[in-house]
Amino acid sequence: MGKVVPLLGVVVVGVLAWLLMSKPGGDASAPAPAPASVASAAKVATPEVPEEAPISRPTRVVGALAVPRAPSPALGSVAAAEAAQPDEAAEPEAYPVKVMPVAPLEDVKNSVRAYYGNLPKSGAMPAKVTLDEVLPTEIIEALGARADAPLVMLGHRAITEREAYTEVLEMTSDYQQVLGVSWREPDGTEQRHYVQLTVPAKPQP
């Protein structure tokens, strides 16, 4: 009887071990992993794809808004752009305005009289008359003309007419007048300008 009890214990232990090993899916040597371990393994096995980071651009603050600043161009393109733009500070050149010369009427009359008095008595008029032969030097310089430039018109008369001189000599000194003068440049173009003729102020009664 004393040997029977230990023998029965060994049999029971062997039966229990056989039952545990014979269960479906049972594997005493490799226990089933815990759910957390499976999830961790899957996470390690599958690498995560990083999200595309947004492109950051420098901003400049205008008032209360942040406006993205455009990328700075290269140095060469900046110089070319500045060269292409007109200079706003530069003012357009104004057409040169020639100031009307002022001369005493008597000075002009004396110069014209000196030339007219030396004309041929036959009445023939020279084919060419220069400015310095008829007008004072101060007026020619004020006109910006060459002294030897051919004179074309004096007043509203052609220089080949005697009336061009006589009408100047007959100008009255009662009031100021304007005398037109036309001459020819070396390139063949004609210029016309005017001279203001002043008269002495009359005494007040």
C-alpha positions in Angstrom: 0.0 0.0 0.0 2.9 2.3 0.8 4.2 1.9 -2.8 0.9 2.4 -4.5 0.4 6.0 -3.4 3.6 7.4 -4.9 3.0 5.5 -8.1 -0.5 7.0 -8.4 1.0 10.5 -7.9 3.5 9.9 -10.8 0.7 8.7 -13.0 -1.5 11.7 -12.3 1.3 14.1 -13.0 2.1 12.4 -16.3 -1.6 12.5 -17.3 -1.8 16.2 -16.6 1.3 16.9 -18.6 0.0 14.9 -21.5 -3.3 16.9 -21.4 -1.5 20.2 -21.5 0.7 19.2 -24.4 -2.2 17.8 -26.4 -4.3 21.0 -26.5 -4.8 22.6 -30.0 -2.3 25.4 -30.7 -0.6 24.7 -27.4 3.1 24.9 -27.3 4.8 24.8 -24.0 8.2 25.7 -25.5 6.9 29.0 -27.2 4.2 30.8 -25.3 1.9 33.1 -27.3 3.2 36.7 -27.3 1.2 39.4 -25.6 -0.8 41.8 -27.7 1.4 44.7 -26.7 4.5 42.8 -27.8 3.0 42.1 -31.3 2.1 45.7 -31.8 5.5 46.8 -30.8 7.1 44.4 -33.2 4.9 45.6 -36.1 5.7 49.2 -35.3 9.4 48.4 -35.4 9.2 46.4 -38.6 7.3 49.1 -40.5 9.3 52.4 -40.8 7.2 55.5 -40.5 7.3 57.9 -43.5 7.9 61.4 -42.2 5.5 64.1 -43.3 6.8 66.7 -45.7 7.8 69.7 -43.8 6.4 73.0 -45.0 8.9 75.3 -46.7 9.6 78.2 -44.5 10.2 81.6 -46.1 11.3 84.8 -44.4 8.5 87.3 -43.9 8.3 91.0 -43.6 5.7 92.6 -41.4 3.5 95.2 -43.1 1.2 96.7 -40.5 -0.5 93.8 -38.7 0.0 91.3 -41.6 2.9 89.0 -42.3 3.5 89.0 -46.0 5.9 86.3 -47.4 9.0 87.9 -48.8 10.0 86.9 -52.2 13.4 85.2 -52.6 16.2 87.7 -53.0 17.5 87.8 -56.7 21.1 87.4 -57.5 23.4 90.4 -57.4 23.8 90.5 -61.2 20.0 90.5 -61.8 19.5 93.3 -59.2 22.0 95.5 -61.0 20.4 94.8 -64.4 16.9 95.6 -63.1 18.1 98.9 -61.6 19.8 99.8 -64.8 16.7 99.0 -66.8 14.5 101.2 -64.7 14.5 104.9 -65.5 15.8 107.3 -62.8 12.7 108.9 -61.3 14.7 111.7 -59.7 16.1 112.8 -63.1 14.0 115.5 -64.7 13.5 115.6 -68.5 15.5 118.2 -70.3 13.5 121.2 -71.1 13.6 122.8 -74.5 16.1 125.6 -74.3 14.4 128.9 -74.2 16.3 131.8 -75.7 15.9 135.0 -73.9 14.9 138.0 -76.0 17.8 140.4 -76.3 17.2 144.0 -75.2 18.9 146.9 -77.0 18.2 150.7 -77.2 16.4 151.6 -80.4 18.9 154.4 -81.2 21.9 152.0 -81.1 20.2 149.8 -83.6 19.3 152.7 -85.8 22.8 154.0 -85.8 24.2 150.6 -86.8 21.7 150.2 -89.6 22.2 153.8 -90.8 25.9 153.3 -91.0 25.5 150.3 -93.3 22.6 151.8 -95.4 24.6 155.0 -96.0 27.4 153.0 -97.7 25.2 151.2 -100.2 25.8 151.9 -103.9 24.2 155.1 -105.2 22.9 153.1 -108.1 20.4 151.4 -105.9 21.9 147.9 -106.5 21.7 145.7 -103.4 24.5 143.3 -102.4 23.8 139.6 -102.8 25.2 138.9 -99.3 24.9 140.8 -96.1 26.3 139.6 -92.8 25.0 140.2 -89.3 28.0 142.2 -88.2 27.5 144.6 -91.1 24.1 145.7 -89.9 23.6 145.0 -86.2 25.6 145.9 -83.1 28.0 143.3 -81.7 26.1 143.1 -78.4 22.9 142.0 -80.2 24.6 139.4 -82.3 26.2 137.8 -79.1 22.8 137.9 -77.3 21.2 136.1 -80.3 23.9 133.4 -80.1 24.7 133.7 -83.8 27.9 133.9 -85.7 29.0 137.4 -86.6 29.6 136.4 -90.2 26.3 134.6 -90.6 24.4 135.7 -93.7 21.5 138.1 -92.8 18.2 136.9 -94.5 15.5 139.2 -93.1 15.4 142.4 -91.1 12.0 143.1 -89.7 9.4 141.6 -92.1 11.5 142.5 -95.2 14.0 140.5 -97.1 17.6 141.9 -96.8 17.6 142.5 -100.6 14.9 145.2 -100.2 15.8 148.8 -99.4 12.7 149.0 -97.2 14.3 146.5 -94.8 16.6 149.3 -93.7 14.4 152.4 -94.2 11.6 150.9 -92.0 14.1 150.5 -89.2 15.3 154.0 -89.6 11.7 155.3 -89.5 10.8 153.5 -86.2 9.4 156.0 -83.7 10.8 156.5 -80.2 7.4 157.1 -78.7 7.1 153.5 -77.5 9.1 150.3 -77.3 9.0 147.9 -80.3 10.3 144.5 -81.4 12.5 143.9 -84.4 12.7 140.4 -86.0 16.0 139.2 -87.3 16.6 136.1 -89.5 19.9 134.6 -90.4 21.3 131.4 -92.0 23.5 128.9 -90.1 26.5 127.2 -91.8 24.4 124.0 -92.3 21.9 125.9 -94.3 19.1 126.1 -91.7 17.5 129.5 -91.0 17.1 131.0 -87.5 14.7 133.8 -86.5 14.7 135.7 -83.3 13.5 139.0 -82.0 15.1 142.0 -80.3 13.3 144.2 -77.9 14.1 147.9 -78.7 13.9 150.2 -75.7 13.3 153.9 -75.8 14.2 156.6 -73.3 11.5 157.2 -70.7 9.5 160.3 -71.3 9.5 162.9 -68.5 6.2 163.0 -66.6 4.2 166.3 -67.0 
